[in-house]
């Protein structure tokens, strides 16, 4: 296989009219250029350069190859300009995916802070099923995904990194006229077994959240009487507000639904873990690393403060399944 560097060398000799001029342009010694010319003539099996007292010129064969050498330079320059433009766009790009509760409570404070730090950022956000998060990042469709796991930690490809954000415990949603919803009792953690005779609104079967609920009721030694199944914690809470039953919902997904009260569970609390997924190397998309830091700030505030509605990361001076 021929060396394209030889084509560039011939183009430089033609441009500068001497081996010495080409050597200066290529930051080589004249002796090194002479050796490379000899090697090129052996490789191409033709005389390429004519040397004379006034410099050097190319043979017809050398001139033909030099034209291709100029094309190599032109394509290299175009590639460099294209890469600079691409890196400029990537440096401002952030494509985020998140499941519903994270999109409602984790993302907005972080996106607000990002907008103040990087007002030119090109940000897009999409709804995401947690199980799709690692693949969406690995395949380059997202720069960062916020996902939830209930039992097993995600097992991403080697070039993808999973960053823990917070533990999201499950709480019980009760109608506000329920005997266990009185203000006197609300500060006391509730034993799941106390709800064994209730009608339940639950997450649909076949999901990790439902598996966790089934395991929790098994440990509490009762079989729940299921009245309604849904894919959404928001829908579950709306139904609890009608008095149709009780529900186990994520604390992060708690809504201010009229007619319901939330109570913590006694240990061991069912819970889910929230993670951010990025490429292991975020140098091409630096905003992914910036946004990860902001998400961690929001997660820390939620963890320590407990009120997801007021979580806000600190703003810096300018230059933010239905599981």
Secondary structure, 3 states (H helix, E strand, C coil): CCCHHHHHHHHHHHHHCCHHHHHHHHCCCHHHHHHHHHHHHHHHCCCCEEEECCEEEECHHHHHHHHHHHHHHHHHHHHHHHHHHHHHHHHHEEEEEECHHHHHHCHHHHHHHHHHHCCCCEEEEEECCHHHHHHHHHCCCCCEEEEEECCCCCCCCCCEEEEEEEEEEEEEEEECCCHHHCCCCCCCCECHHHHCCCEEEEECCCCHHHHHHHHHHHHCCCCCEEEEEECCHHHHHHHHHCCCCEEEEEHHHCCCCCCEEEEEECCCCCEEEEEEEEECCCHHHHHHHHHHHHHHHHHHHHHHHCCHHHCCCCCCCCCCCCC
